[in-house]
Amino acid sequence: MQLSDFDFELPEGLIAQHPAQRRDGSRLMTIERTAGLISSGIFTDVVDAFRPGDVLVINDTRVIPARLLGRKESGGRIEVFLVRRLQDEEETWLCLTRSSKPARPGTRLVFDGGLRGEILEDAHAEPGQRRVRFAFQGDFMQVLEEVGHIPLPPYIDRADQGLDRDRYQTVFAREPGAVAAPTAGLHFTEEVLRQLRERGVEILPLTLHVGPGTFLPVRVTDIRSHRMHAEHFRVSETTAAAVNQAKREGRRIFALGTTATRVLEYALDDDDCLVAGEGVSDLFIYPGFRFRMVNALITNFHLPRSTLLMLVCAFAGQDLTLAAYRRAVVEKFRFFSYGDCMLIL
């Protein structure tokens, strides 16, 4: 369980800086776990992997424009990155801040559009985070749409553009709250979803608001000491009932992305049934984890030494996963959020 066990060589030129011209225009690598086979194709091949009665669980979270560029009332620029709304307070968020001098409690902030903020005492904040209470006119989410920036991942070396408002969002995004996209879903179009439904696939939503912890590096040598950031999730009664029925009937459950996987494997009772409700999950999945719900996984290609790669290694096997990644490098697959896709059966 050493961090170095999850490393691989990745040429910088394979890190996708822009989305493919078409959502469904990416490439697809397929791993067949039982046979140990790896094959390459195009993303729309994914439809042929499904059988009537299969279930596809999607994450319907919606990315919010979580980057706010402003200034301190006393002078000096500041960047505020929204992390998670605190449920029991006014419009108060856990945030990351960046400025030339640390922003201390009591610091007042000014943004465009009449949006203002105040940094509060850090009683409930995790290390490196601040509590910020916002003041505004109208609806907070509407204000964010007007003044906020799309929170592109740190490995995309450019400013956000108008195109990102659409393409760093899935076509089924409904519930605002994520500060990073569930990127496996970015490949799906309404046409692909229609073809799946016509094939007899049941498509079910849940919500996990992806946080910035998905990009944070693992800083421990023994990965078992790593702690995940908590993320808010919600599972509806309808989704829970349908997933549990599919499992009882022996039908396959496909998780669209590592985010859906973490909810499906976390929100379970002692009988391995999915439980409706909401809460926060800090589930860390790494090799040795016993999957109780997910039978197949659709995901992107992830960073070396990342918790996302560790989840994939847990699902597909470490040797087979890293062999697939080495092949992806040789075949010049595109990596990370705007990159190509992997299907694991």
N, C-alpha and C positions, 0 to 999 in steps of 0.2 A: 504494500500500500504506500509505496514511496511516490512522491510527486513526480520524480523524474521518469517513472514508468509510463506516464501519460504524455510524453513529449514526442514530437515528430518535427521534421524539417519542413518548413513551409515558405516557399519563395514569396516575397512581398507582393510581387506582381499578380498572384492568384487571389489576393484579397479584393473582393468586388467592391468598387467605389460607387457604382450606379446599378440600378436594377436592370434586368434584362429588358429588351425592347417590348416584349409581351410578358404578362404575368406567367403564363403557362409555357413560355419559351425556354425555360431552363432545362438543364440535363438532369438525368436521374440515374443514380447508382443503386442497385438492388442487392441486398445481402440475404441469402437463404441460410438461416442458421443451422438447420439440421444437416443439410448437405454440405455446408461450408463453401457455398458458391457465391461468387461476386460477378455481377454483370453490369454493363453500362447501356443506357438508352436515353430517351427523351422523357420529359416530365409527364406528358399525356399518357405514357405507357402505364402510369399508376392505376388508371381505371381498370385495366385488364387484370390487375392483381386481386381485385375484389370479387367476391361471390355473393349471390343473393342471400340475404339474411345477415350479412356482415354489418357491424356497427362502426361508424366513424365518429369519434368524439372530438369536437372542435372547441377552441377557446375563443369566445366572442368578446373578449376585452377590446377596448378601443384606446389607442395611444392618444394621450393628451399633449398639447404643446407645452411641455414641462420645463423648458429652459426660458428663464426670464432674465433679461439684461436691463439693469437699472443702475442706480447710484444711491449712496448713502445720503441722507438728508444733510449730513455735515460735510459732504463732499467725498469724492472717490467712487470709482466704478465698482460694481458688484454683480456677480452672476449667481442666481438662485436656481437650483435644480430641485423641482418637486419630487418627493419620494413616495409619500403615502399620507393620505388625509387621516387625521385623528378623528375617530368616530364620535366621541362624546364632547367635542368642543366646537366653538364657532369655526369659521373657515380657517382652521389652523392645520398646518401641514408639517410633517417631518421633511426637512430639506437638507441638501448639501449646498454650501456656499463657497464662493471663491472670490477673493479680493486681495489687494496688495497688503492690507493689514487685517488681522482677524476681526470679524464682526461680532461684537460682544452683546450680551443681553441688554435690551433697551435701545439698541441701534434702530433707527427708523429708516425705511427704505422707500424709494420713489421709482415708479416704473411709468411707462407710457399708458395712455388710456385712462388716467385717473386712478390707477391701481397703486395702492400703498401697502406697506408691510412693516411689521415690528418683530424683531428677534426677541424671543422670550427666554426665560430660564430653561435650562436643558434637563429638567427633571425626568422627562420620559424619552429623551432622545438616545439613540444608540451612539457609540463612539463615532465621531466625525460628522454627526448630524446636528441640525439645529431645529428648534421649533419656531415656526414663523406664522404669525397671525396676520391675515390680509384684510384690508378694508377696500371697498369697491362699491360701485353703483350697478344694480341689475343682477344678472346671473353670472356667477363666478366662471363657469365653464365657457360662457360666451365671451367674457373678458379675456380668458386665456386664448381662445381662438383668434382674437384680434391682436394681442400683443405678444403671445408666447411663440417660441420656436420649437420645431420638431426635434426631439432629443435623439439625434443620430448617434450610433455607437462611437466610441473613441477611435476605433480603427478605420472609420470612414473619414478620410483626411480632407474634408471640405465643409463649407457652411451648408446648412439646410437650404433647399430650393423649393420652389412651388410644386415641382413634381413629387417631392417627398410627402406632401400632404395627402396624396392619394396612394402612392406606392409603398410607403412605410405604414400601411394599414391594410388589414385583410378586407375582402369584400363582405365578410359576415361580421365585421366589428360592430358591436351594439352598445356595450357597457363601458363608458369612459372611466379611466382610472390607471391605465398602464403607462409607464414611462419608457418602455421598450416593447417592440412588437413581438408577438409569437410568430417567429419568422418562417416556420415551416408552412404556415397558412398563407404566406404571401404569394405562393405559386398558384393558388386555387382561383379559378374564375367561376362565374355563374354557370357557364357552359359545362365545365368539368363537374360541378356539383349536380347539375341536371343529369348528366350521363350516369353518375353514381346512383342517383335516385331511380332512374329508369332501370338500372341493373338490379334494383331491389335492396340497395344499401340504405340503412337507417342512419341519418345524420343528426347528432344530438349535441346541443351546446352546454358548456359550463363556462364559468368565468374564473380566471386567475389574473389579477392585475400585476403584470410583470414589473419588478422593481429593478433598480440599478445594480443590485447585488449580482445579477446575472453576468455583469461585465467585470466584477471585482476579481482580481487574481487570488489564487490560493497561495497563502504566504507561509504555510507550514510544510515541513518535510514529510511527515506522516499525515496523509490526507484524512485519516480518521479523527484528527484533532480539529479539522476545519468546521466552522459553524456557518450555516446559511442564513441570509437575511430573511426575515419573515415577510410573506406576501399574502394579501387578502384574497380569499376565494369564495365562490358561491356555487352550490349545486342545487338545481331545482328538483322538486318532487317528480316531475315528468321524466327528467333525465335519469335520476336515480332508479326509478321504477323500470324504465326501459333497459338500462344497462344491466340491472340485476336479472331481468327476465332473459335477456340474451345470454348471460353467463349460465343461467340454469339450463337453457336449451342447448348449450354447447356451441353457440355461435361465436365467431371471432370478434374481438373488440380491438379496433385500430385506434391508437392515440395519435392525434395530429399535433406533434410537437412534444418537446420535453415538458412544457408547462401543463398541458392536459395530462401527461403521464404522471406528474407529481401529484396532481389532485386525485386522479383515479387510484393511485396507490396510497394516498394519505387518508382520504375521507372514507375509511372502511371501518366496519364494526368487527367484533370478534368472529363473526361468521363469514368474513370476507365479502360482505355486501356493502355497496356504495350507499352512503348516508346523505340524505338531503340536508341542506343548511348552509351556513357560512361561518367563516373563521379565518385564522391565519395559519399558514403552513411554512415550516422551515425544514421540510424533509430533504435530506441529503442522500441521494442514491449513488452508490459506488459499487464496484465488483464485490459480490457476496450477497447483495440484496436479493430477496426472494420476491419476484413479481407475482402478485395475487390476482390482478385484474387485466392487465394489458397483454394482448397476444401479438400485436404487430405495431410498429412505430414508423411514423413518417417524420423526418427531421432534416435539418440542414447540416452542413459541415462546420464543426466548431473549433474554437481556439485550442492550441496545445495547452496542456496542463489545466484545462478548465473543468468546472464541475459538470458542464453539459457533456463534454467528451467522456467524463467518468460515468455519467448515466448511460450513455450509449454503449460503453464498454461493459457495463453491468448487464445490459439487455442482450447484446449480440456476442459477448465474449471479447476479452481484451485482445487476444492475438488476432482474431478475425477482423475486429474493428480497425486495429492499427494497420493490418494488411490492406484493408479497403482504403484507408486514408493515404497510404503510400501509393496505391494505384491511382487514386484521385489526383495526387500531385503529378504523377507521370503523365496522366491523361489531361492535365491542365483543367480540371474542374475548378469552378469559382467558389470561393470559401466565404463563410460567415453570413451575415444578415441578408444581403442582397445576392447571395451566391446560389449554387445549385442544391439539389435535393437528394436525400437518401431514403430508401424504403427498406425496412428490416422486417422480414417475415419469419 
